[in-house]
């Protein structure tokens, strides 16, 4: 498959070498200078002792800061950027797609109503052949080791939930893409099909972790500390107040999830999970 990685964030530094090493034809659209990207890119897996376990290396077909030609040649386009940038990126991509072009638009972090954003551009730009998919959560912990050359991951999730439209495309995408960015390399993280996108949108983690932690810190200190050394670590110093706010916000989401199940009793929503179930 001709796959375009659209964006150059942390996740791009993991997914690009993995898909290229699996035999896919991978190009990358960068927001920066293409010259900063090596054609040979690698992803290293480090264990909890910060020891390198293995390296996956692949070769990019093309890197460019001009999206037009890359988009028009792609069969699959995967967004690798902050969720807040999905909507403008999708509009930019849509402007370069041909009406007859068969293409999947995807995200490996499918929060924020990804399917609604895709459907918006599909209707606006009259793209009847547009298909799409989204992972519920990013499949692994990822960071950049060396920009444009090396990504580092600390391992993948036990399983990944993916919604696809049309849903009959799941088997093909699982074989060509989904299991090649986790299961193939870690032996874990098999892709399981979610029957709907709303389950992914309402199964939240960072969206409730970050604001509740910041709010708790502000409640305790007012957001001010006397020295840099006195500033608590975001996760290592996670306190009981942060836990309580996290639980209260997740309870709000749970009430929404419960109401959806009440209104649509014929639907199972098997992967619409609360925070603790999601992390397990």
N, C-alpha and C positions, 0 to 999 in steps of 0.2 A: 504493500500500500504506500501511496505517496502521502506522507504525514507532515503537516506544518505545525511546529511548536510556535505559538503566537505569544511572545513575551519572553523575558529573560530573567525571571525571578528565581528563587531557590529551587522550586519544583522543576523548572526547565533544566537545571543542571543535573537532575536525577533521571527524569523521564527521557530526555534526548539520547543519552548514551545507552540506556536500557533498550529502547525501541530500535535504535540503530544496530546494536549488537544482536538483536533478535532477527535481523534481516530486513527491516523496514527501510524505506527510502525517506530519510528525515531531513527536513529543512527547518530553518529557524528565522523568525522575524524578531529583530532586536530593536529596542527603543534607543539604544546607544550606538556606538560605532561598531560596524561589522568587523573592523580590523582587530578589535579586542577579543574576538572569538577565534579559537583554534578549530580547525576542521576535525581534529581528533579530540573527542571529549570523553571524560571518564567519571564514573560514580564509584566512590569507595564506601564499603560497609564497615563501620566500626562497632565493636561490641561495647558493653557497659563499662569495661575497663579502659576504654579509649585505645583499644588495639585494633589495627586494621585487619579485617578477616579476609576480604577479597575485593577485587576491583573489576568493574564492568566497563569496557571501552568500546566505543563505536565511532563511526565517522559520519559527519554531517555532509549532506549533498550540497547545501548552499546556505549562506547566512547573508541577510540583507536587512537594511532599514527602509526599504521600499516595498510595501506590502502587495502592490498590485499584481506583479507577475507570480509571486509565491502563492497568493490566494487563488488565482485563476487556474493554477496547475494542481492544487491540492485535492485529495480525496477525503482526507480527514484533517480538521483544524482543531487543535487543543489549546485552550487558553491557559496560560501560566502567568498569572498576575493577580493583584489584589481584587477581591470581589467587587469593590467599589468601581473598578475600571471595566468590568464585564460589559456593561451596557454600551458605553461609547465605543469600546473595541468591536462589539458585534455590529454596530452601525457602520464602522469603518470597513470591516470585513465584507458586509453585505453590499457595499458600493462597488466592490471589485468582483463579485460573483456574477456569473452569467445565468440567466433564467433557466437554461437547460442543464446547468451543471449539477451533477450528483455529488453531494458532499455531506459529511457528518460534521456538525459543530459539537465540540465537547469540552467538558471541564472536569478536572480531577478534584475540584472542590466545589460541589454543586449547590452551594447555599444561595440564599437570596432570591429564590424563584427563577432559576436559570431557564427553565422551560418557557416561562412567560416572556422573558427577555428575547429568547430566540423567536418565539411566535410573533412578537412585535415586529422584528425586522423582516421576518418571512412575509408578513402581510404588507408592510410598508413598501418593500422593494420587489414584491411579486416574485417570490422564489419558491415555486411549488415543490421542487425536489429537495428542499432542505430537510435534513434529518438531524437528530441531536441525541446526546447522552450526557449524563452527569454522575460522577462519584459523589456519595454522600459526604465523605470526609477524605482529606488527602491521605493517600495510602501509607505514607511513611513520614517519619521525622526527617526533615531535609534542611541543609544549610549549604552555603557556598564555601568551598575550600579555596578555590582560586577562580575569580570571575572569568567566564568564557572558556574554562578549561576543565574544572574539577568541581563536582558536587560530593557532599558527604551525607550519608544517611546512617541512622542508628537502628535501622530495622523497620519492618513493616507491620501493619495491623494484622490481627489474626484472620480477619475476613473483610471484604470490601463490598459495599452495597451500591449497585449501579442501576439507574433507571435509563431506559432507552426508548426512543420513539422513531420509527415504529418498533414495537416490542419484539417483533419477529427477527430483528437484526441482532439481537443479543448474542446468539451463538457465534456468529461470524466475528463480531467485535471482541468477544471474550477470547477467541482463539488468536486473533491477529494483534490485539492491543491490550485488553484488560489484564490477562494473566501474564503478559510479557513485561509488566511494570511492577510485579511483586512476586507472584507465585513461582515463576520460572527461576528467579534468583534466590529467594529466601526459603522456598519450600512452604510458605504460608502466605495468606492474603488472597485466597481464591476470590474471584468476583462472583457475587450472587445477585440475581436480578430482583430489583425492587419493582413491584407492579405499578408504582406511581411516583411522581416527582415530589408531591406534597409531603410525603414521609421524610424525604431527604431535607426539605426546607425546614421542617419543624423538628428535626433531630439535631439539636444545637449543642455546640461545645464552646468554642472561642467566643461566640457572640454573647454568651452569658458569663463566661469566666472573666474576660477582660474588664467589662464595665463594673461587675460586682466587686472585683478585687480593687479596682481604682477607687470605687465609691467607699469601700471599707477603709482604705488607706487615708482617704480624705476625712472620714469621720474621726479617725484616731489622731491624725496629725495636722489636719487642715491643709495637707499637701505641701507642708514646709518642714524641712529638716535643717539642723544647725550645720552639719558637715556631710560630705559625700559618704563618709563611712557609716553614718547613722541611717542612711536610706535603706530600707529593707529590700531584700531580694524578692522579686515578684512571685516566684514559686517556692523557693526554698524556705522563705519565712511566712508562707501562707498561714493565716491565723484563723481562729474560730469565728470571728466576726465575718471574715470573707466567706467562710463556709456557709454561714447562716444566710447571707445575702444571696449567695449562689443558689441555695436550696429554695429560697423564696421566689427567685426569678424563674427557676425551673418549674416550680409549682404553677406559676402563671401559664407557662407554656403547656404544662400538663392539662390544665383546664381547657385550653384550646384543643389539644389532641383528643381529650375525652369528648368534647362537644362534636368534633368531626366524626368520631366513631358512633356517637348517638344519632347524628343526622344521616349517616350513611351506613346502616347496619349490615348491608350486603357486602361491604368492603372489609377486608381483613386488616389492612395497614400493618403487616407483620414487621416492617422495619421502621415504624414511626416510634422512636424510643425516647425515654427520658435520659437525662445526662448520665446517671450512674449505669443504667443498662447499656448505653451507648459505649461507655468506656470499657465495659467488660467484654 
